[in-house]
Amino acid sequence: MLHKSEEGRVLVEFTCKNQPKLSLPTEWALCGEREDRLELLKLSTFALIITPGDPRLVISSGCATRLFEALEVGAVPVVLGEQVQLPYQDMLQWNEAALVVPKPRVTEVHFLLRSLSDSDLLAMRRQGRFLWETYFSTADSIFNTVLAMIRTRIQIPAAPIREEAAAEIPHRSGKAAGTDPNMADNGDLDLGPVETEPPYASPRYLRNFTLTVTDFYRSWNCAPGPFHLFPHTPFDPVLPSEAKFLGSGTGFRPIGGGAGGSGKEFQAALGGNVPREQFTVVMLTYEREEVLMNSLERLNGLPYLNKVVVVWNSPKLPSEDLLWPDIGVPIMVVRTEKNSLNNRFLPWNEIETEAILSIDDDAHLRHDEIMFGFRVWREARDRIVGFPGRYHAWDIPHQSWLYNSNYSCELSMVLTGAAFFHKYYAYLYSYVMPQAIRDMVDEYINCEDIAMNFLVSHITRKPPIKVTSRWTFRCPGCPQALSHDDSHFHERHKCINFFVKVYGYMPLLYTQFRVDSVLFKTRLPHDKTKCFKFI
């Protein structure tokens, strides 16, 4: 075992204090009990694994045991012997989690390890933990890995990941929804769309074969692994700009037909780098019917809205005489099994778009703010894009993390009470993220937004994107929210530190900018208009 420190301490045991484990004649024996070896590895930065002296052996049980024990506790494996073949070597890129050094360079090992930067070292630890937890930690994971390897070799896609079946609550609609001028005002600019066809879903399962053949290295070496087939992901490749004009233009809506333009042309088409699409509003509510109805009415006439999924988080059904507004798109009211904030992120089968706008029932957003957030998200599909920003601060006296909502020039979280994210993350949150995190959300009835920010930053190693100058949302006449309670913030401090323990490190990253529209605060000729008046 090697320890990377200022002293460069090295521990090599040449004799066992007790009877060594049975091993091959040409390999180093395992000493001590497993628990003792793990305790020593926890104090180590590297674990030296010497392969058998017989060049005909590519790996042995002793080497595999040392490898797995190192990965389990976060020590970087250093494998001495270039002939070694590590488990699932055809699928896993072991160079991202372990160092393999030829035996003739044994005299250089100490200097090679001292040359590793902290960022490289932590990246290898993080990848090693992913490999251990995903492929080797339990009997189920080992069995599933063997099946996935066979399936990948014969080019059979994984089974589609399951969706949450939505149990709809019947409700009466027909109440004509008005338009709140404060919500819809965009300075006399139409927000689109020009197209008049009914709501359309995002295409699904377009890359079943290519994910298995051309992208299998990514699926095996990045979370969540190769065990599920997703209908779409935020990492799908993007066509070059000329494709939309030279034969691959189906669904694209370039600004000004490709000629570009200012506000008028901009509002008439989505533009961007991907084909046309819409978004789904997911609104969590709990026994606040009047507040909910007002929020739904404010969505009337919102462009590119596919449907609204209302997650009814109360065991008590809505009032029978409640008349729901007609906002021009379907409103699906979904019954939940229990009151849980995790229900906000369930991948409901009624969500037919890649883009989800998660919004609280008391959040006030203007139509132009929503549209701008949607356009920004379309260019940053792998990130959370939203409005209220928060950050994690270091508590120096207690050497721990704090949740902070003060005004700051840095932020690391965007609250999901008003944010866009890809449906892909709803699958990961509900079915892949450690259960301990969802349990804590249920225990405190809090922190689900922090958990989603942790998850996305862990997957992407990127911070969220904040749009517009909004920092808070005021709801005139609404009951006081739980977030105004002091205990709410104490619980969020605890959540952050607990989530760090679960992940093994702090995944949140800071960002120092927010996004505004291109022509914001730009002086224009009289014949040009801005993209948005207030953004």
KEGUMI-374094 format. One record per residue (C-alpha): chain; x, y, z. Coordinates in Angstrom, 2 decimals. Example, Ala and Ser with C-alpha at 12.3 -4.5 7.8 and 13.67 -1.06 7.14 Angstrom:
FIVO  chaine       xx       yy       zz
FIVO       A    12.30    -4.50     7.80
FIVO       A    13.67    -1.06     7.14
***
This chain:
FIVO  chaine       xx       yy       zz
FIVO       A     0.00     0.00     0.00
FIVO       A     1.32     3.40    -0.93
FIVO       A     0.30     6.68     0.67
FIVO       A     0.59     9.92    -1.31
FIVO       A     1.64    12.54     1.19
FIVO       A     4.44    14.97     1.87
FIVO       A     6.47    12.17     3.45
FIVO       A     5.66     9.72     0.64
FIVO       A     5.18     6.85     3.07
FIVO       A     5.26     3.33     1.65
FIVO       A     4.13     0.15     3.39
FIVO       A     5.12    -3.23     1.95
FIVO       A     4.58    -6.40     4.01
FIVO       A     7.03    -9.19     3.23
FIVO       A     5.75   -11.58     5.90
FIVO       A     2.28   -12.30     7.24
FIVO       A     1.56   -12.00    10.94
FIVO       A    -0.75   -14.99    10.65
FIVO       A    -1.25   -17.85     8.23
FIVO       A    -1.45   -16.40     4.67
FIVO       A    -4.32   -17.27     2.36
FIVO       A    -3.76   -20.00    -0.19
FIVO       A    -2.35   -18.53    -3.40
FIVO       A    -0.50   -19.44    -6.56
FIVO       A     3.23   -20.15    -6.18
FIVO       A     4.14   -17.15    -8.35
FIVO       A     1.98   -14.47    -6.69
FIVO       A     2.03   -12.55    -3.44
FIVO       A    -0.17   -14.06    -0.75
FIVO       A    -3.04   -12.22     0.93
FIVO       A    -2.26   -11.46     4.56
FIVO       A    -4.67   -10.91     7.41
FIVO       A    -8.44   -10.75     7.46
FIVO       A   -10.48    -8.78     4.94
FIVO       A   -11.59    -6.22     7.55
FIVO       A    -7.97    -5.50     8.52
FIVO       A    -6.93    -5.04     4.90
FIVO       A    -9.86    -2.67     4.26
FIVO       A    -8.96    -0.54     7.28
FIVO       A    -5.41    -0.20     6.00
FIVO       A    -6.64     0.62     2.49
FIVO       A    -8.88     3.37     3.86
FIVO       A    -5.72     5.14     5.03
FIVO       A    -4.01     4.62     1.68
FIVO       A    -4.06     6.63    -1.52
FIVO       A    -2.78     3.81    -3.72
FIVO       A    -2.86     0.02    -3.55
FIVO       A     0.03    -1.81    -5.21
FIVO       A    -1.10    -5.02    -6.91
FIVO       A     1.71    -7.26    -8.18
FIVO       A     0.56    -9.68   -10.87
FIVO       A     1.69   -13.35   -10.83
FIVO       A     5.21   -14.06   -12.01
FIVO       A     3.95   -16.61   -14.53
FIVO       A     3.51   -14.64   -17.78
FIVO       A     0.88   -17.13   -18.94
FIVO       A    -1.50   -15.93   -16.20
FIVO       A    -3.41   -12.76   -17.07
FIVO       A    -5.02   -12.46   -13.61
FIVO       A    -5.49   -14.50   -10.46
FIVO       A    -8.01   -14.62    -7.63
FIVO       A    -5.52   -12.89    -5.34
FIVO       A    -5.05   -10.00    -7.78
FIVO       A    -8.79    -9.69    -8.31
FIVO       A    -9.40    -9.63    -4.55
FIVO       A    -6.83    -6.86    -4.08
FIVO       A    -8.34    -4.92    -6.99
FIVO       A   -11.89    -5.09    -5.66
FIVO       A   -10.88    -4.23    -2.09
FIVO       A    -9.02    -1.16    -3.33
FIVO       A   -11.98     0.02    -5.41
FIVO       A   -14.38    -0.56    -2.52
FIVO       A   -12.64     1.87    -0.18
FIVO       A   -11.33     4.39    -2.71
FIVO       A    -7.65     3.50    -3.00
FIVO       A    -6.37     3.79    -6.58
FIVO       A    -5.16     0.37    -7.82
FIVO       A    -1.60     0.34    -9.18
FIVO       A    -1.20    -2.90   -11.12
FIVO       A     2.41    -3.96   -11.67
FIVO       A     2.51    -6.17   -14.76
FIVO       A     1.55    -5.30   -18.31
FIVO       A     0.24    -8.76   -19.21
FIVO       A    -2.73    -8.41   -16.85
FIVO       A    -6.29    -8.46   -18.18
FIVO       A    -8.65    -6.76   -15.76
FIVO       A   -12.33    -7.80   -15.50
FIVO       A   -14.50    -6.95   -18.53
FIVO       A   -11.51    -5.32   -20.16
FIVO       A   -13.27    -5.23   -23.54
FIVO       A   -15.98    -3.01   -22.06
FIVO       A   -14.43    -1.05   -19.20
FIVO       A   -11.78     1.62   -19.67
FIVO       A    -9.66     0.68   -16.69
FIVO       A    -7.11     3.39   -17.43
FIVO       A    -9.65     5.87   -15.99
FIVO       A    -9.68     4.12   -12.60
FIVO       A    -6.38     2.23   -12.27
FIVO       A    -2.72     2.51   -13.25
FIVO       A    -1.08    -0.41   -15.06
FIVO       A     2.73    -0.19   -14.96
FIVO       A     5.10    -2.64   -16.73
FIVO       A     7.30    -4.55   -14.29
FIVO       A    10.56    -3.26   -15.82
FIVO       A     9.51     0.23   -14.61
FIVO       A     9.08    -0.84   -10.99
FIVO       A    11.88     1.48    -9.87
FIVO       A     9.90     4.45   -11.24
FIVO       A     6.58     3.65    -9.55
FIVO       A     7.13     5.94    -6.58
FIVO       A     7.99     8.90    -8.82
FIVO       A     5.10     8.19   -11.21
FIVO       A     2.60     8.22    -8.36
FIVO       A     4.07    11.40    -6.89
FIVO       A     3.54    13.10   -10.27
FIVO       A    -0.25    12.61   -10.27
FIVO       A    -2.22    15.80    -9.69
FIVO       A    -4.98    15.94    -7.11
FIVO       A    -7.61    16.42    -9.83
FIVO       A    -6.45    13.29   -11.69
FIVO       A    -6.30    11.34    -8.46
FIVO       A    -9.83    12.27    -7.41
FIVO       A   -11.17    11.58   -10.90
FIVO       A    -9.70     8.08   -10.74
FIVO       A   -11.17     7.50    -7.28
FIVO       A   -14.57     8.66    -8.48
FIVO       A   -14.45     6.38   -11.52
FIVO       A   -13.23     3.47    -9.41
FIVO       A   -16.16     3.88    -7.07
FIVO       A   -18.54     3.91   -10.03
FIVO       A   -17.05     0.66   -11.38
FIVO       A   -17.20    -1.01    -7.97
FIVO       A   -20.77    -0.04    -7.16
FIVO       A   -22.10    -0.71   -10.66
FIVO       A   -20.40    -3.98   -11.60
FIVO       A   -18.81    -5.72    -8.61
FIVO       A   -20.41    -4.74    -5.29
FIVO       A   -23.23    -7.31    -5.02
FIVO       A   -24.23   -10.67    -6.44
FIVO       A   -27.03    -8.96    -8.38
FIVO       A   -24.67    -6.43    -9.94
FIVO       A   -22.24    -9.18   -10.95
FIVO       A   -25.03   -11.25   -12.51
FIVO       A   -26.48    -8.25   -14.34
FIVO       A   -23.01    -7.33   -15.60
FIVO       A   -22.46   -10.79   -17.09
FIVO       A   -25.81   -10.59   -18.88
FIVO       A   -25.07    -7.07   -20.11
FIVO       A   -21.68    -8.16   -21.44
FIVO       A   -23.20   -11.05   -23.39
FIVO       A   -25.96    -8.79   -24.69
FIVO       A   -23.49    -6.13   -25.78
FIVO       A   -21.30    -8.62   -27.62
FIVO       A   -24.21    -9.93   -29.67
FIVO       A   -25.49    -6.36   -30.17
FIVO       A   -28.85    -6.67   -28.42
FIVO       A   -30.11    -3.42   -26.82
FIVO       A   -30.93    -3.33   -23.13
FIVO       A   -34.52    -3.49   -21.94
FIVO       A   -36.31    -0.12   -21.92
FIVO       A   -36.28     1.56   -18.54
FIVO       A   -39.67     1.54   -16.88
FIVO       A   -41.91     4.55   -16.60
FIVO       A   -44.27     5.40   -13.78
FIVO       A   -47.85     4.62   -14.74
FIVO       A   -49.97     7.68   -14.07
FIVO       A   -53.28     7.03   -12.29
FIVO       A   -55.41     9.94   -13.46
FIVO       A   -57.84    11.67   -11.13
FIVO       A   -61.02    12.53   -13.05
FIVO       A   -61.75    16.23   -13.10
FIVO       A   -64.11    18.63   -14.81
FIVO       A   -62.69    21.23   -17.15
FIVO       A   -64.23    23.91   -19.24
FIVO       A   -63.68    27.03   -17.23
FIVO       A   -62.36    29.60   -19.70
FIVO       A   -58.93    30.72   -18.59
FIVO       A   -58.12    34.37   -18.83
FIVO       A   -54.73    35.87   -19.56
FIVO       A   -52.91    37.67   -16.78
FIVO       A   -51.24    40.63   -18.49
FIVO       A   -48.43    40.60   -15.94
FIVO       A   -47.64    37.00   -16.84
FIVO       A   -47.90    37.32   -20.61
FIVO       A   -46.47    40.80   -21.26
FIVO       A   -43.45    40.66   -23.55
FIVO       A   -43.48    44.12   -24.99
FIVO       A   -45.91    43.50   -27.85
FIVO       A   -43.84    40.60   -29.21
FIVO       A   -45.43    37.27   -30.03
FIVO       A   -43.67    34.41   -28.28
FIVO       A   -44.64    31.88   -30.99
FIVO       A   -45.32    29.40   -32.28
FIVO       A   -46.45    30.06   -35.82
FIVO       A   -47.30    26.36   -36.25
FIVO       A   -50.88    25.40   -35.48
FIVO       A   -50.74    21.61   -35.23
FIVO       A   -51.79    19.93   -31.96
FIVO       A   -49.25    19.06   -29.23
FIVO       A   -46.58    16.61   -30.36
FIVO       A   -44.33    14.31   -28.38
FIVO       A   -40.56    14.07   -28.58
FIVO       A   -39.31    11.17   -30.75
FIVO       A   -38.41     8.10   -28.70
FIVO       A   -35.92     5.25   -29.00
FIVO       A   -34.23     6.53   -32.16
FIVO       A   -30.78     5.18   -31.20
FIVO       A   -31.51     1.65   -29.97
FIVO       A   -28.92    -0.01   -32.20
FIVO       A   -26.29     2.73   -32.27
FIVO       A   -26.23     2.99   -28.47
FIVO       A   -25.35    -0.70   -28.36
FIVO       A   -22.78    -0.65   -31.18
FIVO       A   -21.13     2.78   -31.46
FIVO       A   -21.75     4.19   -27.99
FIVO       A   -21.24     1.13   -25.82
FIVO       A   -17.97     2.44   -24.32
FIVO       A   -19.80     5.49   -23.04
FIVO       A   -22.69     3.45   -21.66
FIVO       A   -20.33     1.07   -19.85
FIVO       A   -18.01     3.72   -18.43
FIVO       A   -20.47     6.44   -17.44
FIVO       A   -23.34     6.37   -14.97
FIVO       A   -25.81     4.73   -14.86
FIVO       A   -24.21     1.90   -16.87
FIVO       A   -25.48    -0.35   -19.68
FIVO       A   -28.45    -1.94   -17.92
FIVO       A   -31.26     0.25   -19.27
FIVO       A   -32.32     1.65   -22.62
FIVO       A   -33.57     5.22   -22.36
FIVO       A   -36.07     6.75   -24.81
FIVO       A   -33.70     9.71   -25.22
FIVO       A   -30.77    11.24   -23.38
FIVO       A   -29.34    14.77   -23.13
FIVO       A   -26.10    13.47   -24.68
FIVO       A   -27.46    12.51   -28.10
FIVO       A   -25.29    13.86   -30.98
FIVO       A   -26.22    17.11   -32.72
FIVO       A   -26.18    17.64   -36.49
FIVO       A   -23.98    20.39   -37.98
FIVO       A   -25.71    23.61   -38.98
FIVO       A   -25.76    22.95   -42.73
FIVO       A   -27.66    19.69   -42.26
FIVO       A   -30.96    21.51   -41.75
FIVO       A   -30.62    23.06   -45.23
FIVO       A   -29.05    20.16   -47.14
FIVO       A   -31.37    17.22   -46.68
FIVO       A   -31.66    16.62   -42.93
FIVO       A   -33.94    19.53   -42.16
FIVO       A   -37.03    17.63   -41.03
FIVO       A   -38.37    19.30   -37.92
FIVO       A   -35.85    22.14   -37.83
FIVO       A   -37.20    25.67   -37.58
FIVO       A   -34.25    28.02   -38.34
FIVO       A   -34.61    31.70   -37.53
FIVO       A   -35.77    33.62   -40.59
FIVO       A   -35.60    30.45   -42.66
FIVO       A   -31.85    30.45   -42.08
FIVO       A   -31.27    34.15   -42.79
FIVO       A   -31.48    35.03   -39.09
FIVO       A   -33.08    38.19   -37.78
FIVO       A   -33.96    40.17   -34.70
FIVO       A   -37.00    39.97   -32.43
FIVO       A   -39.75    39.48   -35.02
FIVO       A   -37.99    36.63   -36.84
FIVO       A   -36.70    35.18   -33.57
FIVO       A   -40.17    34.86   -32.04
FIVO       A   -41.56    33.19   -35.16
FIVO       A   -39.35    30.08   -34.86
FIVO       A   -37.48    28.08   -32.24
FIVO       A   -34.21    27.99   -34.16
FIVO       A   -31.33    26.42   -32.31
FIVO       A   -29.40    23.25   -33.08
FIVO       A   -32.10    20.60   -32.60
FIVO       A   -35.47    19.98   -34.28
FIVO       A   -38.74    21.41   -33.04
FIVO       A   -39.97    20.25   -29.66
FIVO       A   -42.25    21.16   -26.80
FIVO       A   -42.06    20.92   -23.01
FIVO       A   -44.23    19.51   -20.24
FIVO       A   -45.06    21.40   -17.07
FIVO       A   -44.92    19.20   -13.95
FIVO       A   -46.57    20.95   -11.02
FIVO       A   -46.54    19.49    -7.50
FIVO       A   -49.43    20.53    -5.27
FIVO       A   -50.91    19.71    -1.87
FIVO       A   -54.41    20.85    -0.90
FIVO       A   -54.13    24.40    -2.24
FIVO       A   -56.87    24.39    -4.84
FIVO       A   -57.26    28.14    -5.28
FIVO       A   -53.52    28.70    -5.60
FIVO       A   -53.31    25.80    -8.06
FIVO       A   -56.16    27.06   -10.25
FIVO       A   -54.58    30.50   -10.45
FIVO       A   -51.25    29.00   -11.44
FIVO       A   -52.84    26.85   -14.14
FIVO       A   -54.72    29.82   -15.57
FIVO       A   -51.45    31.70   -15.93
FIVO       A   -50.25    29.00   -18.34
FIVO       A   -53.03    29.80   -20.80
FIVO       A   -51.65    30.62   -24.24
FIVO       A   -48.09    29.59   -23.37
FIVO       A   -46.27    28.61   -26.60
FIVO       A   -44.63    25.21   -27.04
FIVO       A   -46.48    23.79   -24.04
FIVO       A   -47.31    20.12   -24.63
FIVO       A   -49.36    19.39   -21.52
FIVO       A   -49.51    20.00   -17.79
FIVO       A   -49.05    17.12   -15.34
FIVO       A   -50.39    18.06   -11.90
FIVO       A   -48.91    15.75    -9.25
FIVO       A   -51.65    15.60    -6.60
FIVO       A   -49.61    14.86    -3.48
FIVO       A   -52.52    14.64    -1.03
FIVO       A   -54.52    11.53    -0.09
FIVO       A   -57.58    13.77    -0.14
FIVO       A   -59.04    14.06    -3.64
FIVO       A   -59.83    17.43    -5.23
FIVO       A   -63.26    18.91    -4.57
FIVO       A   -65.89    17.37    -6.82
FIVO       A   -67.30    20.77    -7.77
FIVO       A   -63.87    22.15    -8.68
FIVO       A   -63.88    23.45   -12.25
FIVO       A   -60.47    23.25   -13.86
FIVO       A   -59.39    25.89   -16.40
FIVO       A   -59.22    25.25   -20.12
FIVO       A   -55.75    26.44   -21.12
FIVO       A   -55.63    24.98   -24.62
FIVO       A   -53.55    21.89   -23.75
FIVO       A   -54.39    18.77   -21.71
FIVO       A   -54.16    18.92   -17.92
FIVO       A   -53.43    15.51   -16.40
FIVO       A   -54.04    15.23   -12.65
FIVO       A   -52.01    12.32   -11.28
FIVO       A   -52.78    10.47    -8.05
FIVO       A   -49.76     9.50    -5.91
FIVO       A   -49.38     6.57    -3.54
FIVO       A   -48.14     8.75    -0.68
FIVO       A   -47.27    12.33     0.13
FIVO       A   -43.65    12.53    -0.98
FIVO       A   -41.60    15.30    -2.54
FIVO       A   -39.87    12.59    -4.56
FIVO       A   -43.08    12.37    -6.60
FIVO       A   -42.03    15.61    -8.29
FIVO       A   -39.35    13.70   -10.18
FIVO       A   -41.12    10.47   -11.05
FIVO       A   -40.81     9.69   -14.80
FIVO       A   -44.56     9.62   -15.47
FIVO       A   -45.59     7.94   -18.70
FIVO       A   -47.77    10.98   -19.41
FIVO       A   -44.63    13.09   -19.86
FIVO       A   -44.06    12.74   -23.60
FIVO       A   -41.38    15.39   -24.07
FIVO       A   -37.70    15.47   -23.28
FIVO       A   -38.02    18.88   -21.63
FIVO       A   -39.69    19.15   -18.22
FIVO       A   -40.50    22.45   -16.54
FIVO       A   -40.73    21.63   -12.84
FIVO       A   -42.67    24.39   -11.14
FIVO       A   -44.25    24.94    -7.74
FIVO       A   -47.95    25.69    -7.60
FIVO       A   -47.22    29.14    -6.15
FIVO       A   -44.40    30.19    -8.50
FIVO       A   -45.13    33.27   -10.61
FIVO       A   -43.32    33.24   -13.96
FIVO       A   -44.10    35.43   -16.95
FIVO       A   -44.52    33.74   -20.31
FIVO       A   -41.42    35.41   -21.72
FIVO       A   -39.36    34.14   -18.77
FIVO       A   -40.56    30.59   -19.36
FIVO       A   -39.89    30.80   -23.08
FIVO       A   -36.40    32.17   -22.54
FIVO       A   -35.63    29.41   -20.05
FIVO       A   -36.85    26.82   -22.56
FIVO       A   -34.68    28.23   -25.34
FIVO       A   -31.61    28.24   -23.09
FIVO       A   -32.27    24.67   -21.95
FIVO       A   -32.42    23.50   -25.59
FIVO       A   -28.76    24.54   -25.90
FIVO       A   -27.74    23.02   -22.54
FIVO       A   -29.86    19.88   -22.38
FIVO       A   -27.63    18.09   -19.89
FIVO       A   -28.00    20.78   -17.22
FIVO       A   -30.62    22.22   -14.92
FIVO       A   -31.74    25.60   -16.29
FIVO       A   -33.86    27.75   -14.04
FIVO       A   -34.46    30.87   -12.05
FIVO       A   -33.84    30.85    -8.25
FIVO       A   -30.13    30.36    -7.53
FIVO       A   -28.59    29.02    -4.32
FIVO       A   -25.13    27.88    -3.27
FIVO       A   -23.28    25.63    -0.86
FIVO       A   -21.01    27.46     1.57
FIVO       A   -18.20    26.11     3.72
FIVO       A   -18.76    26.41     7.46
FIVO       A   -15.21    27.07     8.67
FIVO       A   -15.80    26.61    12.46
FIVO       A   -17.62    23.29    12.02
FIVO       A   -15.73    22.07     8.93
FIVO       A   -18.94    21.19     7.12
FIVO       A   -21.25    22.45     4.37
FIVO       A   -24.07    24.97     4.67
FIVO       A   -27.04    25.70     2.43
FIVO       A   -27.11    29.42     1.63
FIVO       A   -29.84    31.47    -0.03
FIVO       A   -28.22    34.90     0.39
FIVO       A   -27.48    37.08    -2.61
FIVO       A   -24.18    35.90    -3.99
FIVO       A   -21.93    36.33    -7.04
FIVO       A   -21.50    32.55    -7.13
FIVO       A   -24.14    29.85    -7.17
FIVO       A   -24.10    26.08    -7.38
FIVO       A   -27.78    25.11    -7.35
FIVO       A   -30.94    26.13    -9.19
FIVO       A   -34.10    25.32    -7.29
FIVO       A   -36.43    22.94    -9.09
FIVO       A   -39.46    24.95    -8.01
FIVO       A   -38.91    26.78   -11.31
FIVO       A   -36.45    24.96   -13.56
FIVO       A   -36.11    22.98   -16.79
FIVO       A   -34.39    19.60   -16.86
FIVO       A   -34.28    16.55   -19.12
FIVO       A   -36.61    13.63   -18.41
FIVO       A   -33.52    11.41   -18.40
FIVO       A   -32.71    12.76   -14.93
FIVO       A   -36.17    11.83   -13.67
FIVO       A   -35.32     8.18   -14.46
FIVO       A   -31.97     8.46   -12.70
FIVO       A   -33.45    10.21    -9.66
FIVO       A   -36.20     7.63    -9.20
FIVO       A   -34.47     4.37   -10.14
FIVO       A   -30.68     4.83   -10.04
FIVO       A   -29.82     7.43    -7.38
FIVO       A   -29.06     5.83    -3.97
FIVO       A   -32.24     5.03    -2.04
FIVO       A   -30.80     6.62     1.10
FIVO       A   -31.15    10.06    -0.50
FIVO       A   -34.83     9.58    -1.35
FIVO       A   -35.41     8.24     2.16
FIVO       A   -33.97    11.40     3.68
FIVO       A   -36.17    13.54     1.43
FIVO       A   -39.18    11.66     2.77
FIVO       A   -37.96    11.90     6.37
FIVO       A   -37.54    15.68     6.30
FIVO       A   -40.18    16.42     3.63
FIVO       A   -37.46    18.64     2.21
FIVO       A   -34.30    18.71     0.07
FIVO       A   -35.57    17.07    -3.13
FIVO       A   -34.30    20.04    -5.14
FIVO       A   -30.86    19.76    -3.54
FIVO       A   -30.83    16.03    -4.34
FIVO       A   -31.59    16.69    -8.02
FIVO       A   -28.81    19.28    -8.23
FIVO       A   -26.38    16.80    -6.64
FIVO       A   -27.41    14.14    -9.14
FIVO       A   -27.04    16.27   -12.28
FIVO       A   -23.71    17.74   -11.19
FIVO       A   -22.47    14.25   -10.32
FIVO       A   -23.37    12.95   -13.78
FIVO       A   -22.17    15.93   -15.83
FIVO       A   -19.51    17.58   -13.60
FIVO       A   -21.08    20.90   -14.58
FIVO       A   -22.96    23.55   -12.57
FIVO       A   -26.55    24.54   -13.35
FIVO       A   -27.46    27.58   -15.46
FIVO       A   -29.38    30.47   -13.96
FIVO       A   -31.46    32.62   -16.31
FIVO       A   -32.71    36.19   -15.80
FIVO       A   -32.23    38.35   -12.72
FIVO       A   -34.92    36.57   -10.69
FIVO       A   -33.76    35.45    -7.24
FIVO       A   -37.03    34.76    -5.43
FIVO       A   -40.71    34.37    -6.33
FIVO       A   -43.42    36.12    -4.40
FIVO       A   -46.96    34.80    -4.44
FIVO       A   -49.42    37.47    -3.27
FIVO       A   -52.16    35.95    -1.14
FIVO       A   -50.58    32.50    -0.92
FIVO       A   -50.22    30.75     2.46
FIVO       A   -46.74    31.11     3.94
FIVO       A   -44.42    28.48     2.51
FIVO       A   -42.46    25.97     4.58
FIVO       A   -39.24    27.51     3.30
FIVO       A   -39.76    30.52     5.60
FIVO       A   -39.36    28.31     8.69
FIVO       A   -35.92    28.28    10.38
FIVO       A   -36.08    24.51    10.74
FIVO       A   -36.37    24.29     6.96
FIVO       A   -32.85    25.69     6.57
FIVO       A   -31.38    23.55     9.36
FIVO       A   -32.71    20.47     7.60
FIVO       A   -31.18    21.59     4.33
FIVO       A   -27.78    21.96     6.02
FIVO       A   -28.11    18.36     7.24
FIVO       A   -29.22    17.17     3.81
FIVO       A   -26.20    18.62     2.04
FIVO       A   -23.73    17.00     4.44
FIVO       A   -25.55    13.67     4.31
FIVO       A   -25.63    13.69     0.50
FIVO       A   -21.87    14.35     0.48
FIVO       A   -21.37    11.21     2.59
FIVO       A   -23.51     9.17     0.20
FIVO       A   -21.65    10.34    -2.91
FIVO       A   -18.26    10.25    -1.21
FIVO       A   -17.42    13.80    -2.28
FIVO       A   -19.10    17.16    -2.96
FIVO       A   -20.41    17.02    -6.55
FIVO       A   -21.79    20.58    -6.70
FIVO       A   -19.77    23.05    -8.77
FIVO       A   -19.85    26.84    -8.68
FIVO       A   -20.76    29.17   -11.53
FIVO       A   -20.29    32.94   -11.66
FIVO       A   -22.59    33.99   -14.48
FIVO       A   -26.24    34.06   -15.41
FIVO       A   -27.81    34.10   -18.87
FIVO       A   -29.72    36.92   -20.55
FIVO       A   -30.94    37.16   -24.15
FIVO       A   -28.51    38.20   -26.89
FIVO       A   -29.83    41.70   -27.59
FIVO       A   -30.65    42.59   -23.98
FIVO       A   -29.57    46.20   -23.24
FIVO       A   -28.30    46.57   -26.82
FIVO       A   -29.18    49.74   -28.74
FIVO       A   -30.97    48.82   -31.95
FIVO       A   -31.98    50.66   -35.13
FIVO       A   -35.62    51.73   -35.27
FIVO       A   -36.50    48.91   -37.69
FIVO       A   -35.20    46.16   -35.37
FIVO       A   -36.76    44.66   -32.25
FIVO       A   -35.22    42.88   -29.29
FIVO       A   -35.45    39.15   -28.68
FIVO       A   -37.29    39.84   -25.40
FIVO       A   -38.19    43.21   -23.97
FIVO       A   -37.33    42.50   -20.33
FIVO       A   -34.77    39.69   -20.59
***
